[in-house]
Structures are given as structure tokens and as C-alpha cells.
């Protein structure tokens, strides 16, 4: 029971971080977005976002699951942060399409893994993100 309470609290705190990200995005505070994404990834997944971005796609999930030993919950949070980092790259004024695509692709990989293999409850948020990624041509 205590683990469940802890997880609920973690997801509630994480939801607040995502709400702050929405506000930073609305205000075009890209520096703030980047800083919050970086610090949040480390806090909730013990993984630096730049490390996740730099992993090759073939070993990406294996590294996170078997070497970093991320839980399903941590994977979901990292997937959400990679999605937001992709959005960040797509909104800044410099040429970052490849970086955005990389983040979106990795988020998509995590979401699909969770959908098919994880123990988490179905997430409507993840469903909508998967649909958006599909419409963007991310498979």
C-alpha cells in the first residue's frame, strides 16, 4: 500500500511539473522549459535527458530498462519529458528538426513499450500523444 501511495504522490508532483511546462511554453520561456525538463528528468528517472537523447535507437529501451533499471513509472515520466523536449526543439528559433524528431521518436518508443509490456494503467494522455506522433509521421 505504501508503494502505491508513493507512486500516486510522484505522479501528482510530476503532473504539476508538466503544468508548469505548459505555462513556460505559453510564455515562450524556452530557457526555463529546457532547465525544467533537464532537472525533472534527473529527479524522476535518475537519467539525464541529454543521456537519453544520445542513446542510439537500437539500444535505447534496453539501456533504460536493463542497465538504468527504470521502472514503468520512470519510463513513462521520461517519455513525457522526451516528448516535451521534442516540442521545445521544435519551438526554438534555431534549426533543431533532427533533435526534435529524435526526442519524439524516443518518446514514441517508450509509449509503445508501455502500451504493450508495462503494468501501468491505460493513459488517455499517452494515447493522445501516440496519435499526435503518428500524425507527425513518427513511428
Secondary structure as GFF3:
##gff-version 3
##sequence-region A 1 139
A	DSSP	alpha_helix	2	26	.	.	.	ID=ss1
A	DSSP	alpha_helix	30	45	.	.	.	ID=ss2
A	DSSP	alpha_helix	49	54	.	.	.	ID=ss3
A	DSSP	alpha_helix	60	62	.	.	.	ID=ss4
A	DSSP	pi_helix	63	67	.	.	.	ID=ss5
A	DSSP	alpha_helix	72	91	.	.	.	ID=ss6
A	DSSP	alpha_helix	97	117	.	.	.	ID=ss7
A	DSSP	alpha_helix	124	135	.	.	.	ID=ss8
###
